[in-house]
Amino acid sequence: MTVRNWRATLVTPNASVLLNNPRRVVTWLVPTPGGELVDRHTVPPPSGKVRISDLPMPPEVSCLRTIQFVHHALIPPGQIHAPEPHLHPDAEEIFYVVAGQGEFRLGDESHPVEPGDVIYIAPGVLHELRNVGAEPLEFVDVDVPVGEALRKLIE
């Protein structure tokens, strides 16, 4: 049994990778200023931002075989959960809000979120979670391959 504590697995000041699949199979796309979707690994992150998916993961967290990752994060007031809005054409994602107040953008719609809310992001949906409160927004995020990413895992 693997037991992870988010405080012991921080990879940035505000985020931990609780569990990780060492095989990167999920695609991450970001919109360009012109609206074209590009692989986010081909463009630099916004100034001063770190993409957790680009960091090397230690062997002790790299135990997953069917899930891409499980993250725990604290979003400071006024910030978003990732360096930029993005989508995964080949993954489902689930966010569980632990504490704080947020606004979850799914495509063209925004939804208020609070502790206890679970957000499902279907494959191919542009999304971002923004902290709209005065305290850190705490959440757990699970990313599960589907479609082409799942086929890559099976291979």
N, C-alpha and C positions, 0 to 999 in steps of 0.2 A: 504494500500500500504506500502511495506517495502522498505526503502531507505537505502543503505549502502554506506559508504565512506571507501575506502580501507585503508586510513591513520588512521581511527578510529577503525579498526578491525584487527590490526596486531596481529598475534599469534607467529610470530618469527620476528627477526629484519628486514627480507626481504620479508615476505609473510603475506597475510591476507586471511581469509576465509570470503568472502563477504556473501555467503549464503550456508547453509549446510542442508543435510537431516539427522535427528537424527538416522535413521535406516541405519546402515552400511551394505549394501548388495553387494557392488562391491568387487571382489576378486583382490588382488594385488600379483603378482608373481615376484620373482627375480631369476636370474640364480645363481647357486652356482659355485665355481671355476671349478667343474667337469661338468658343463653344465646342471645339473638337475634344474628344476623349482620348487621352494618352496614358500609357503605362507610367505610373508615378515614379517608378525607379529610373525613368529616362529623363526626368526633369528634377532640378534641385528643389528641396523643400523651401517654403517661405523662409526668409531671413531669420536666423536664430532658432528655428524649429528643429526638432528631432523626430524622425519617424522610427517608432519602436520596431517595425518590421525590418528595418535596415540594420539593426544592431545584432551582433553575434549573441547567441543564447548559450548559457552554460549547460553542460550535459545533464546536470541534476534536474533541470526543468524540461528537458527535451525528451519526454516520454510518451507523448500522444501519438496515436496511429490513425485515428479517423477524424479528429477535430483539429483544425489548424492552430488555434490558440485559445487560452483563457486569460484575459487581462483583468486587472483591478486598477482603477485610476481615480485620482482626485483632480477635478478641473477647477482651477482658480476662478474667482468671480470675473465675468466678462470674457472668458476664454472658451475655446472649443476643444473637443476631445481628440482631434487629430490636427496635423498642420494645415489641412485644407479639406473642404467637402470632397467626398469620394464615393465610389461605388465598387462593388464586387460582382461582376457578371456571373461568377461561378461559385458563389457562396451565400449561405443564409447567415444572418447575424442576429444575435439576441443580446439586448442590453437589459440589465436589472439595476434599477436606481435604488441605492442604499440610503443616501442622505442628500439633502440640498434641494434646490429648485432649478429646473432647466427648461429648455425649449428644444424639442427634437424636430429637426427638419427632415422630412421624408419626401423626396421629389420637390414638388412645388408647395407642399403643405407643411405648416408648423403646428406642433402640438405641445402644450405644457406638460411637463412631467414632474413627478414628486416621488418621495420614498415609497417603495412597494410597487411602482409601475414597472411593467415588462414591455419592452418595445421589440417587435419583430421587424427585421429588415429583409425583404425579399431580394433575391438575386437581381442585380441590375438597377437598384433604386439608389439614387444619389442621396447621401445622408450626412448629417452632422448633429452633434449634441452640444448645445451651448449652455453654460452656466449663466442664469439670469438673476441669481440670488446674491446675497452678501457673504455667504459661507461657501466653502468648497463643495462641489457637487461630486459625490462619490458613486461609482457604478462598477459593475462587473460585466464584462463583454465576452461572449463566446462566438467564435467564427467557425462555421461548419461547411466544408466543401460540398458542392453539388455539381452536377453536369460534368463539364470537362475536367475540373479540378478533382472531382471524385474518381473519374476514370484514370487520371494520373496517379492517384493514390493506390488504386487497385493494381495498376501495372507494377 
